[in-house]
């Protein structure tokens, strides 16, 4: 595997200055690309580690800075305020996709939105509002944050949702609504549901004292979600781009 390069990429939306990060194999050009949307805690070390792990599959990764200014609040920002201003939220997500497409390592016609927690909701909302991507992956995304009008997406986009059956932010009712909406929109979707698993199951810090109820780490579900994500990217991008859904990158 070629070494990875990483560089900061400044971009803006409205009056907000954002500082994303591009990670890709050294010397790469026009690769299929994951636009990685961080969780509530911003583009910090955990998200950079996730970006590197995905780039090791042989794709480019653009880690977005949705909060702006590379802000990484310890307690999480007011997600509710952002969701109430859905136009601003989606504007920042769309700006990250545009910035990604401008990079020489990136093939702008082959983008997949991928996010964890708040970022997982953002990836789905980007598709819902007509984002120009070939797919989206939501890993323990907050389905409670989604709107219901799916008239904008292009038919044939693929969506993967990996979620826990006991996630209070992705209830059975919310899952059923999403399934119905994706089907009605003509979107190819897959929902991986993990029994007994709660929110934020990919993050070992979810088991630390003081975490809210409904949050817990699951090594098994985390690995299952990773394997499903690799297979999804291989399907969306094509195995000719050196994505191995079975072998390396674990």
C-alpha positions, 0 to 999 in steps of 0.5 A: 500500500502506498503511503498516505498524504494529508493536508488541510483544506480551507473552505467557506459557507456563508460567513463560516470558515471551515478547515477540512482535511484531505487524506489520500494515497501518495501520488493519487489522482481522481480517486473515488472519495469518501466525504467523512462527516464527524460526530457531535465533537467535531473534526478531532483526532478520532475523526482523523483516525477514521479518515486514515482507516478509510483511506487505507482502502485505496480511496481518497477521504475528505474529512469535513469541518461542519462546526467550522474553525476545527472546533472540537467541543468537549461536551458537544455543541447544540445540535438542536440549533443546527438541525432547526436551521437545516438550510445552514446545516446542509449548506455546510455539508454541501460546501464540504462536498464541493471542496472535496470535488475540487481536489486533484486526488478526487473524482468528483463524480464518485463521492460517498457521504459517510458519517457517524452519529450526528455525521450519519444523520448529515450523510442521510440528509445530504442525500435526502436534499439532493446531494450529488453523491453515489451513496451514503453510509450512516453508522449509528446516525441519529434518525431522530434528526431526519426530515421526511421529504425525499423527493429530491434524490436521484433514483439509484443512489445507494444507502447503507444504515448500520444501527443498534436495535436499542439505540434511543436515537434510531427507534423501530418507528424511526427505522420503519419511516426511513425504510418507507421513505428510501423505498418510495424515493427509489433508493437502493438501501440496506439496513444492518440492525444489531440486536442489543446494541445501543448508540455510538457503538463504534467508539470505546469511549462510549463505555466511560463513566458519565456517558448518557443512557442509551450509549455503549460500545460494541466491538462486535457491532463495530466490526460488522459495520466496518465490514459492511462499509467496505463492501458497500464502498466496493459496490459503489466504487468498484473493486477495480479501485483496489477496495478489498471488501474481505482483505486488508484495512481491518 
